[in-house]
Amino acid sequence: MTSHALHWLRAARLAAALAGAALLCTGCAVVAVADAAVTVGAVAVKTTAKAAGAVVGAVIPD
Protein backbone atom coordinates (compact mmCIF):
# COMPACT_ATOMS: atom_id res chain seq x y z
CA MET A 1 0.00 0.00 0.00
CA THR A 2 1.09 3.51 -0.63
CA SER A 3 1.48 6.02 2.15
CA HIS A 4 -1.51 7.92 0.75
CA ALA A 5 -3.71 4.82 1.06
CA LEU A 6 -2.47 4.17 4.60
CA HIS A 7 -3.32 7.75 5.54
CA TRP A 8 -6.91 7.32 4.34
CA LEU A 9 -7.19 3.94 6.05
CA ARG A 10 -6.09 5.46 9.38
CA ALA A 11 -8.51 8.35 8.88
CA ALA A 12 -11.35 5.92 8.16
CA ARG A 13 -10.54 3.89 11.29
CA LEU A 14 -10.46 7.03 13.39
CA ALA A 15 -13.79 8.20 11.95
CA ALA A 16 -15.35 4.79 12.67
CA ALA A 17 -14.04 4.83 16.24
CA LEU A 18 -15.36 8.35 16.83
CA ALA A 19 -18.74 7.46 15.33
CA GLY A 20 -18.96 4.41 17.60
CA ALA A 21 -18.06 6.48 20.65
CA ALA A 22 -20.67 9.09 19.71
CA LEU A 23 -23.34 6.40 19.43
CA LEU A 24 -22.41 5.00 22.83
CA CYS A 25 -22.54 8.44 24.41
CA THR A 26 -25.91 9.10 22.80
CA GLY A 27 -27.22 5.88 24.29
CA CYS A 28 -25.98 6.91 27.71
CA ALA A 29 -27.67 10.27 27.35
CA VAL A 30 -30.97 8.61 26.44
CA VAL A 31 -30.74 6.38 29.51
CA ALA A 32 -29.91 9.38 31.70
CA VAL A 33 -32.88 11.37 30.40
CA ALA A 34 -35.22 8.41 30.84
CA ASP A 35 -33.91 7.87 34.37
CA ALA A 36 -34.46 11.54 35.20
CA ALA A 37 -38.03 11.37 33.85
CA VAL A 38 -38.80 8.32 35.98
CA THR A 39 -37.32 10.02 39.04
CA VAL A 40 -39.43 13.15 38.47
CA GLY A 41 -42.54 11.00 38.04
CA ALA A 42 -41.80 9.04 41.22
CA VAL A 43 -41.27 12.23 43.21
CA ALA A 44 -44.54 13.67 41.88
CA VAL A 45 -46.47 10.55 42.89
CA LYS A 46 -44.82 10.49 46.31
CA THR A 47 -45.60 14.17 46.91
CA THR A 48 -49.21 13.71 45.80
CA ALA A 49 -49.62 10.71 48.09
CA LYS A 50 -48.21 12.65 51.05
CA ALA A 51 -50.53 15.58 50.33
CA ALA A 52 -53.55 13.30 50.02
CA GLY A 53 -52.60 11.59 53.27
CA ALA A 54 -52.32 14.94 55.01
CA VAL A 55 -55.75 16.00 53.74
CA VAL A 56 -57.34 12.73 54.86
CA GLY A 57 -55.61 13.03 58.23
CA ALA A 58 -56.94 16.56 58.65
CA VAL A 59 -60.52 15.69 57.61
CA ILE A 60 -60.97 12.48 59.56
CA PRO A 61 -60.81 13.05 63.32
CA ASP A 62 -58.94 10.62 65.56
VENBELWO-V8043 format. One record per residue. PHI is phi in whole degrees, -180 to 180 (999 if undefined). Layout:
PHI
PHI
//
This chain:
999
-83
-65
-65
-67
-65
-60
-68
-66
-63
-64
-66
-64
-63
-63
-66
-65
-66
-64
-63
-64
-64
-65
-65
-67
-64
-62
-63
-66
-64
-65
-64
-66
-64
-63
-64
-65
-65
-63
-62
-62
-66
-66
-64
-65
-62
-65
-63
-65
-64
-65
-64
-64
-66
-65
-62
-64
-77
-82
-90
-73
-76
//
